[in-house]
Amino acid sequence: MRLQARVATLIILSALAACGPAVPEVTREVVVTIYTQPTRTPLPTSLPLTRPTPVATDSTAPSPLTPVPTATTVTTATMVAPLSTTVPSATPTQGPTTISHVSATTEIKVTPLHVIATVLLPNTPPATVLPPTTLPTVTTQPAPAVIPQANTGAKHRMVALAFGQSNAGNYGDVPHASAGAVYNLRNGTLTRAVDPLRGAQGAGGSVWTLLGDQILAAGWYDEVVFVPVAYGGTEMGQWDPSLPLFKQIQTALDDVHGRGWEFTHLLWHHGESDNALKIGWGDYQLRFRNMLRGIRQLGVGAPIFVSVATRCGQYAVNLEIQGAQMNLVNHDAAIWAGPNTDTLDDTYRQEGCHFNDKGQHAVSNQWFDKLALFERR
């Protein structure tokens, strides 16, 4: 079911002073569409339209996924969010209601960074107070071998934030353990890098344990530390600095600072969910830049490597999102190209989406090749 109505007004507020000159107020009429779940072809369970349900910290069980509701009803919602236009549902058991435009009697105030919207559907009861958006606790595993708080003694250390959605996490078919000085940092605890890595969802393998050994073999660094923040099924808009997911990046940075280190690399793998949700070029870029702006405001100047990733299960390669990801690359802004995992067909994947062992090695090789361009610059 899709509800459509005319919007009352769209008010463009003046831009933030730091972002440039003020923008004059204008009024436009726009259309907003609120989709309820029956209108969409269900995603694979690895790419839910809802966030996963919370799981206990340090649980060894994989994170279960909240069932997708058969219908989503929102009577009234007030949102402070980026242009991702996602409003929480009225009950904690339902997923977010995605708004691709805007519906019913709605006043929207837009700044360069955020949307503040009140949505009232026609013929609905009075406003319902919505519960705060909560972030599921990431599945973590017992530490295999804790490294003391003192520095490990490496003179040249790579500290990488490995973040994004499920293919940045532990959804690979085969778990691996790094053979060399490759570590996993989470919640202040440094351990040897053994899949499944702590800080990322999933109970299988990752590409990072393989990549760490390749980097050491190349002699670029004495040791490699991965700090994962990977949540399956997340869309680009959920990584906005104003939303709970971004706080996991802040936590990861606190862990790094607790060791007296700084991030040296930001490894971003994302895009499959936005393909399923049919997010456009401009929206994907805007939401990515909002996230990156927030990271920079935390004082992180490390280069970010952007994967090209849209293929997953029934969702074929999306050229529009691919183009948005490729077009983000700007070396002057410390944005570098990451791997293009869309080049890997089903022979590299378990169910057309997550990687099998052959795919895990192939993605690790792609990451290595892209990082080599940066290291040899």
Secondary structure as GFF3:
##gff-version 3
##sequence-region A 1 377
A	DSSP	beta_strand	2	6	.	.	.	ID=ss1
A	DSSP	beta_strand	9	12	.	.	.	ID=ss2
A	DSSP	three_ten_helix	17	19	.	.	.	ID=ss3
A	DSSP	beta_strand	31	35	.	.	.	ID=ss4
A	DSSP	three_ten_helix	37	39	.	.	.	ID=ss5
A	DSSP	beta_strand	76	81	.	.	.	ID=ss6
A	DSSP	beta_strand	86	87	.	.	.	ID=ss7
A	DSSP	beta_strand	97	98	.	.	.	ID=ss8
A	DSSP	beta_strand	105	110	.	.	.	ID=ss9
A	DSSP	beta_strand	115	120	.	.	.	ID=ss10
A	DSSP	beta_strand	146	147	.	.	.	ID=ss11
A	DSSP	beta_strand	157	164	.	.	.	ID=ss12
A	DSSP	three_ten_helix	166	168	.	.	.	ID=ss13
A	DSSP	beta_strand	182	186	.	.	.	ID=ss14
A	DSSP	beta_strand	189	192	.	.	.	ID=ss15
A	DSSP	alpha_helix	208	218	.	.	.	ID=ss16
A	DSSP	beta_strand	223	230	.	.	.	ID=ss17
A	DSSP	three_ten_helix	236	239	.	.	.	ID=ss18
A	DSSP	alpha_helix	244	258	.	.	.	ID=ss19
A	DSSP	beta_strand	265	269	.	.	.	ID=ss20
A	DSSP	alpha_helix	272	276	.	.	.	ID=ss21
A	DSSP	alpha_helix	281	297	.	.	.	ID=ss22
A	DSSP	beta_strand	304	308	.	.	.	ID=ss23
A	DSSP	alpha_helix	319	327	.	.	.	ID=ss24
A	DSSP	three_ten_helix	331	333	.	.	.	ID=ss25
A	DSSP	beta_strand	335	340	.	.	.	ID=ss26
A	DSSP	three_ten_helix	341	343	.	.	.	ID=ss27
A	DSSP	three_ten_helix	346	348	.	.	.	ID=ss28
A	DSSP	alpha_helix	357	375	.	.	.	ID=ss29
###
